[in-house]
């Protein structure tokens, strides 16, 4: 029985790291940070010190806040003519393929160290050194590679072979023990000295120098100017609840809110066809004007009023009423791991989903318009659900469907996560086996089984302190 709370995350050891902090008296933010740091070792291709992300915090009796530590476009003081070409890598999901781009020029300004420090300072109740201890132990003692992580290592092998994780060009296999003493040192440095060394100190200088030497444009000036930005969450009503999610300049939260508002107008529960129609309407709004307007003051209010008249996630609820969701991404990683820092730098500048207007069109310092959207559902002001997902453009589809499964269809958290999903993109409906596609007029591309293509949505639910870990990405739930 859960007494202190519930943690849902992308790996059993990630969730256990967070639950252990709850048992030790920490709050939901403490637990989320401990789980996040542990995920650097348990899910090293999806997140890490060179990544970025968002944390949504709903404190008991206080105002919710979104901490934005997403990756920024680099290039302050750099010569664009010196930038190397992106290196294209094709990843085969079995029933769909996707092209990613890596190399030094794919690296954006990481936000993870700044985000961790800000969250710990603003909301944490335990020392950051205590929160980092489980992660450091995992790095030094080792983590056994499970089936889901082995699949990711093999899937992303063209990237992995460029890093310290594949000595001799051989990627880790299921059942083997993976250790990373460099990452342990990097996490320990963050816990002890804070974010400063990673931005204006020796680690930041080492990362920038290494990338510039390989044709990247991440400068010392880029790093020195980075900071976490607190933002007011998007709010939308749905089935008598209030849904809080990621605001602009992120793109995912506002599109989820728009889709929920469209579904709110219809009957409950919505059909799969209705959900696809809402997905299609949301995708149609992702125009060049939409993307350019995201950073403008007041864009959220104007957008909603005029129309309605590569990633891991941790969700935590605690017994004192705190709710915290944190979604982070390293993309797929750039293939550039800087020796002596513990950092495998992100490839966010090579993510086509984040640069739909063309490569390198974001000015230096612009936050990339991610689909990541940590989300909290409030019932009469009390957090009922915390959820978020990995999965590139499929993030918003996964979150939308899990919310519908819980609030409209009455499923518990795990059943809501397990249920088959659809995703609409570019005129095609991608579908998992078992989903009802009656009424859908678009071409349906069927997957043969559940697949991580459809995201990795992890949910903490206050009712009975239960949760749902997404089996598509090896998710797990641990009670405290």
C-alpha positions in Angstrom: 0.0 0.0 0.0 1.3 3.4 -0.9 1.6 5.7 2.1 4.0 8.4 0.8 3.0 8.5 -2.8 3.5 7.0 -6.3 6.2 7.3 -9.0 5.7 6.3 -12.6 8.7 6.4 -14.9 10.4 4.8 -17.9 12.4 2.1 -16.0 11.9 0.2 -12.8 15.1 1.6 -11.3 14.2 5.1 -12.2 10.9 4.8 -10.4 12.5 3.1 -7.4 15.0 5.9 -7.1 12.1 8.4 -6.8 10.1 6.2 -4.4 13.1 5.8 -2.1 13.2 9.6 -1.7 9.5 9.7 -0.9 10.1 7.1 1.8 12.9 9.2 3.2 10.6 12.1 3.6 11.1 14.0 0.4 8.3 15.6 -1.5 7.2 14.9 -5.1 9.7 17.3 -6.6 12.6 15.7 -4.7 11.4 12.3 -5.9 11.0 13.5 -9.5 14.6 14.9 -9.4 16.0 11.7 -8.0 14.2 9.7 -10.6 15.3 12.1 -13.3 19.0 11.8 -12.3 18.7 8.0 -12.2 17.2 8.0 -15.7 20.5 9.4 -17.0 21.9 5.9 -16.3 18.9 3.7 -16.8 17.8 5.4 -20.1 21.0 7.0 -21.3 20.0 7.4 -24.9 16.9 9.4 -24.1 18.1 11.9 -21.5 21.2 13.0 -19.6 23.3 16.0 -18.6 23.4 17.2 -22.2 19.6 17.2 -22.6 16.7 19.7 -21.9 13.1 19.5 -20.8 10.3 20.8 -18.7 9.0 20.3 -15.2 5.4 21.1 -14.2 5.0 21.5 -10.4 1.6 21.9 -8.6 2.3 22.6 -5.0 -0.5 22.1 -2.4 -2.3 25.4 -2.0 0.1 27.2 -4.3 0.2 28.3 -7.9 1.3 25.7 -10.4 4.5 26.6 -12.4 6.2 25.2 -15.5 10.0 25.3 -15.3 11.3 25.6 -18.9 14.9 24.2 -19.3 14.4 23.2 -22.9 17.3 23.3 -25.4 18.1 26.6 -27.1 19.4 27.3 -30.5 23.2 28.0 -30.4 25.3 30.4 -32.4 26.1 33.5 -30.4 29.4 34.8 -31.8 29.8 31.8 -34.1 30.5 31.8 -37.9 27.6 30.0 -39.6 29.9 29.3 -42.5 32.0 27.1 -40.3 29.1 24.9 -39.4 29.4 21.2 -40.5 26.7 19.4 -42.4 24.2 17.4 -40.4 24.7 13.6 -40.6 21.5 11.8 -41.5 20.7 8.5 -39.8 17.7 6.4 -40.7 16.0 4.6 -37.8 13.7 1.6 -38.6 10.9 1.0 -36.1 9.8 -2.1 -38.0 6.5 -0.7 -39.3 7.7 2.8 -39.9 11.0 4.6 -40.5 12.2 8.0 -39.4 15.3 10.0 -40.3 17.3 11.7 -37.5 20.3 14.0 -37.9 23.3 14.0 -35.7 26.9 15.3 -35.4 28.4 18.4 -33.8 26.2 20.8 -35.7 23.0 19.1 -34.3 23.9 20.1 -30.8 21.8 22.8 -29.0 22.4 24.6 -25.7 21.6 22.0 -23.0 19.3 23.0 -20.2 19.4 20.0 -17.8 21.9 21.1 -15.2 20.2 24.5 -14.9 16.8 22.9 -14.7 17.8 20.4 -12.0 19.4 23.2 -9.9 16.5 25.5 -10.2 13.9 22.9 -9.3 15.9 21.7 -6.3 16.5 25.2 -5.0 12.9 26.4 -5.5 10.9 23.3 -4.5 13.2 20.7 -3.0 13.1 19.8 0.7 16.2 17.5 0.7 19.8 18.3 -0.3 20.6 17.8 -4.0 23.5 15.5 -2.9 20.9 13.2 -1.3 18.8 13.2 -4.4 21.7 12.4 -6.6 23.0 9.5 -4.5 20.8 6.8 -6.1 21.9 7.8 -9.6 25.6 7.9 -8.7 25.3 4.4 -7.2 23.6 3.1 -10.4 26.4 4.6 -12.5 29.1 3.0 -10.5 27.5 -0.3 -9.6 26.0 -0.8 -13.0 22.5 -1.4 -14.5 21.5 -4.7 -16.2 20.3 -4.0 -19.7 16.7 -5.0 -20.0 14.8 -6.0 -23.1 13.4 -2.6 -23.8 16.7 -0.8 -23.4 18.5 -3.5 -25.5 16.0 -2.8 -28.3 16.8 1.0 -28.0 20.6 0.3 -28.1 20.1 -1.8 -31.2 17.7 0.6 -32.8 20.0 3.6 -32.3 23.2 1.7 -32.9 24.4 4.1 -35.7 24.5 6.8 -33.1 25.6 4.7 -30.1 28.8 3.5 -31.9 30.1 7.0 -31.8 30.0 7.2 -28.0 31.7 5.6 -25.0 28.8 3.2 -24.7 29.9 1.0 -27.6 33.6 0.1 -27.2 34.9 -1.6 -30.3 31.6 -0.7 -32.1 29.5 -3.2 -30.1 26.3 -2.0 -28.5 25.2 -3.2 -25.1 23.0 -6.4 -25.1 20.2 -7.7 -22.9 21.5 -9.1 -19.7 24.8 -7.3 -19.7 25.8 -4.8 -17.0 26.4 -1.3 -18.1 28.5 1.2 -16.0 29.4 4.8 -16.6 31.9 6.3 -14.1 32.2 9.5 -16.2 28.5 10.1 -15.8 28.7 9.4 -12.1 31.4 12.1 -11.8 29.2 14.5 -13.8 26.2 14.0 -11.7 28.2 14.3 -8.5 29.7 17.5 -9.8 26.2 18.9 -10.4 25.0 17.9 -7.0 28.0 19.4 -5.2 28.7 22.5 -7.2 25.4 23.3 -9.0 25.0 24.2 -12.6 27.7 26.9 -12.9 30.5 24.5 -14.0 28.3 23.3 -16.9 27.7 26.8 -18.2 30.5 29.3 -17.3 33.0 26.9 -15.8 35.4 24.2 -16.9 32.8 21.7 -18.1 31.0 24.2 -20.3 34.3 25.3 -21.8 35.3 21.7 -22.6 31.9 21.0 -24.3 31.9 24.1 -26.4 35.6 23.7 -27.4 35.0 20.1 -28.4 31.9 20.9 -30.5 33.5 23.9 -32.2 36.4 21.8 -33.2 34.1 19.3 -34.9 32.0 21.9 -36.8 29.4 22.7 -34.2 28.3 26.3 -33.3 27.6 26.0 -29.5 29.7 28.7 -28.1 30.8 29.7 -24.5 28.6 32.7 -24.9 25.6 30.5 -25.6 26.2 28.5 -22.4 27.0 31.5 -20.2 23.6 33.1 -21.2 21.4 30.1 -20.5 18.9 30.1 -17.6 15.7 28.2 -16.5 12.5 30.2 -17.3 9.4 29.8 -15.0 6.1 30.0 -17.0 2.4 29.9 -16.2 0.9 26.7 -17.5 -1.8 26.4 -20.2 -5.2 25.7 -18.6 -8.1 24.1 -20.3 -11.4 22.6 -19.0 -12.3 19.0 -19.8 -15.1 16.9 -18.3 -15.4 19.0 -15.2 -11.6 19.0 -14.6 -8.9 21.5 -15.2 -6.0 20.3 -17.3 -2.6 22.1 -16.9 0.1 21.6 -19.5 3.1 23.1 -21.2 2.7 26.7 -22.5 4.3 28.5 -25.4 7.0 28.7 -26.7 6.6 24.9 -26.5 4.2 23.7 -29.1 2.9 20.4 -27.6 0.9 21.7 -24.7 -1.2 24.2 -26.6 -2.0 21.6 -29.3 -3.1 19.1 -26.6 -5.3 21.8 -25.0 -6.8 22.7 -28.4 -7.6 19.0 -29.1 -9.2 18.5 -25.6 -11.3 21.7 -26.1 -12.6 20.3 -29.4 -13.4 16.9 -27.8 -15.2 18.7 -24.9 -17.8 19.9 -27.4 -18.7 16.4 -28.4 -20.1 13.4 -26.6 -18.3 11.3 -24.1 -16.6 9.0 -24.6 -15.3 10.2 -28.0 -14.9 7.7 -30.8 -11.5 7.0 -32.3 -12.7 8.9 -35.4 -13.5 11.9 -33.2 -10.1 11.7 -31.6 -8.3 11.5 -35.0 -10.4 14.5 -36.2 -9.1 16.5 -33.2 -5.6 15.4 -33.9 -5.9 16.4 -37.5 -7.3 19.8 -36.5 -4.5 20.4 -34.1 -1.8 19.4 -36.6 -3.4 21.7 -39.2 -2.7 24.6 -36.8 1.1 23.9 -36.8 1.7 26.3 -39.6 4.7 28.5 -40.1 2.7 31.4 -38.7 1.9 29.3 -35.6 5.5 28.4 -35.0 6.8 31.9 -35.5 4.1 33.3 -33.2 4.8 30.9 -30.3 7.4 33.2 -28.7 5.3 36.3 -29.0 3.6 37.7 -25.8 -0.1 36.9 -25.5 0.0 34.2 -28.3 -1.7 31.5 -26.2 -4.7 33.7 -25.4 -5.1 34.9 -29.0 -4.8 31.4 -30.4 -7.3 29.7 -28.1 -9.8 32.6 -28.2 -9.8 32.8 -31.9 -10.5 29.1 -32.4 -12.6 28.1 -29.4 -14.9 31.2 -28.8 13.1 11.8 -28.5 12.4 11.5 -24.6 11.4 10.2 -21.2 9.0 11.2 -18.5 8.6 10.9 -14.7 5.3 11.5 -12.9 5.0 11.8 -9.1 2.2 12.4 -6.6 2.8 12.5 -2.9 0.6 12.3 0.2 1.0 15.9 1.1 -0.6 17.1 -2.1 2.4 17.9 -4.3 2.3 16.9 -8.0 5.3 16.9 -10.3 5.8 15.8 -13.9 9.1 16.2 -15.7 9.7 15.4 -19.4 13.2 15.5 -20.8 14.9 14.7 -24.0 18.3 14.2 -25.5 16.7 13.7 -28.9 18.5 10.5 -29.9 21.9 12.0 -28.9 24.3 13.7 -31.3 26.9 10.9 -31.1 29.2 13.5 -29.5 30.2 12.5 -26.0 32.7 14.9 -24.5 35.4 13.0 -22.5 35.8 13.9 -18.8 32.3 15.6 -18.6 29.8 12.8 -18.5 27.9 14.7 -21.3 26.5 13.1 -24.4 25.2 16.2 -26.1 21.7 16.4 -27.5 21.0 16.5 -31.3 17.9 18.8 -31.0 19.1 21.0 -33.9 18.9 17.9 -36.0 15.3 17.0 -35.1 13.1 17.7 -38.1 10.0 17.8 -35.8 11.5 20.9 -34.1 12.6 22.6 -37.3 9.7 22.3 -39.7 10.6 25.6 -41.3 14.1 24.3 -42.3 17.4 23.6 -40.6 19.0 26.3 -38.5 16.1 28.8 -39.0 15.9 29.4 -35.2 17.9 32.5 -34.1 20.5 32.0 -31.4 18.9 31.9 -28.0 15.4 30.7 -29.2 13.9 27.9 -27.3 13.0 25.0 -29.6 9.2 24.4 -30.1 9.1 21.0 -28.5 6.1 18.6 -28.3 7.0 17.7 -24.8 4.1 18.4 -22.4 4.2 17.4 -18.8 0.5 17.6 -17.7 -1.5 17.7 -14.5 -5.2 17.1 -14.3 -6.9 18.9 -11.4 -10.2 17.8 -9.8 -11.6 20.7 -7.8 -8.1 22.1 -7.5 -6.5 18.8 -6.3 -4.1 16.9 -8.6 -5.9 13.8 -9.9 -3.4 12.7 -12.6 0.2 13.5 -13.5 1.3 12.4 -16.9 3.6 13.0 -19.8 5.1 11.1 -22.7 8.1 10.5 -24.9 7.7 10.0 -28.6 8.5 13.1 -30.8 5.3 14.1 -32.6 3.4 11.2 -31.0 3.7 12.8 -27.6 0.5 14.9 -27.9 -1.4 11.9 -29.3 -0.4 9.6 -26.4 -1.2 12.2 -23.7 -4.6 13.0 -25.4 -5.6 9.4 -25.6 -4.6 8.5 -22.0 -6.6 11.5 -20.6 -9.6 10.4 -22.7 -9.2 6.8 -21.5 -9.2 7.8 -17.8 -11.8 10.6 -17.8 -14.2 9.5 -20.5 -13.8 5.7 -20.5 -13.2 5.2 -16.7 -10.1 3.1 -17.1 -7.5 3.0 -14.3 -4.1 4.4 -15.0 -2.4 1.3 -16.2 -5.3 0.2 -18.4 -5.4 3.7 -19.9 -1.7 3.5 -20.8 -1.9 -0.1 -22.1 -4.9 0.6 -24.4 -4.1 0.6 -28.2 -3.3 4.0 -29.7 -3.6 5.9 -33.0 -1.6 8.8 -34.3 -2.5 11.1 -37.2 0.2 12.7 -39.3 0.4 14.0 -42.9 -2.8 12.4 -44.0 -2.1 8.9 -42.5 -3.5 7.3 -39.4 -1.0 5.1 -37.7 -2.8 2.4 -35.6 -1.9 -0.3 -33.1 -3.8 -3.6 -33.2 -7.1 -3.7 -31.4 -8.2 -0.1 -31.8 -11.6 0.7 -33.4 -11.0 2.6 -36.7 -14.7 2.7 -37.7 -15.6 6.1 -39.3 -12.0 6.9 -40.2 -11.7 7.9 -43.8 -7.9 8.4 -44.0 -5.4 5.7 -45.0 -4.7 3.5 -41.9 -1.1 2.2 -41.5 -1.4 -0.8 -39.1 1.4 -1.8 -36.7 1.7 -5.5 -36.0 2.0 -5.0 -32.2 2.4 -2.2 -29.6 5.4 -0.1 -30.4 7.5 2.6 -28.8 6.7 4.6 -32.0 3.4 5.6 -30.2 5.2 7.1 -27.2 6.0 6.2 -23.6 3.3 7.7 -21.4 3.8 7.3 -17.6 0.9 8.3 -15.3 0.6 8.8 -11.5 -3.0 8.7 -10.3 -4.1 9.9 -6.9 -7.0 7.5 -6.6 -5.5 4.7 -4.5 -2.0 6.1 -5.3 -1.8 3.9 -8.4 -0.1 4.6 -11.7 0.6 3.4 -15.2 4.0 2.6 -16.7 4.1 2.4 -20.5 5.1 -1.1 -21.6 6.1 0.3 -25.0 9.1 1.9 -23.3 9.7 -0.4 -20.3 7.7 1.9 -17.9 7.3 1.0 -14.3 5.3 2.2 -11.2 6.6 2.1 -7.7 4.6 2.9 -4.5 6.2 4.6 -1.5 
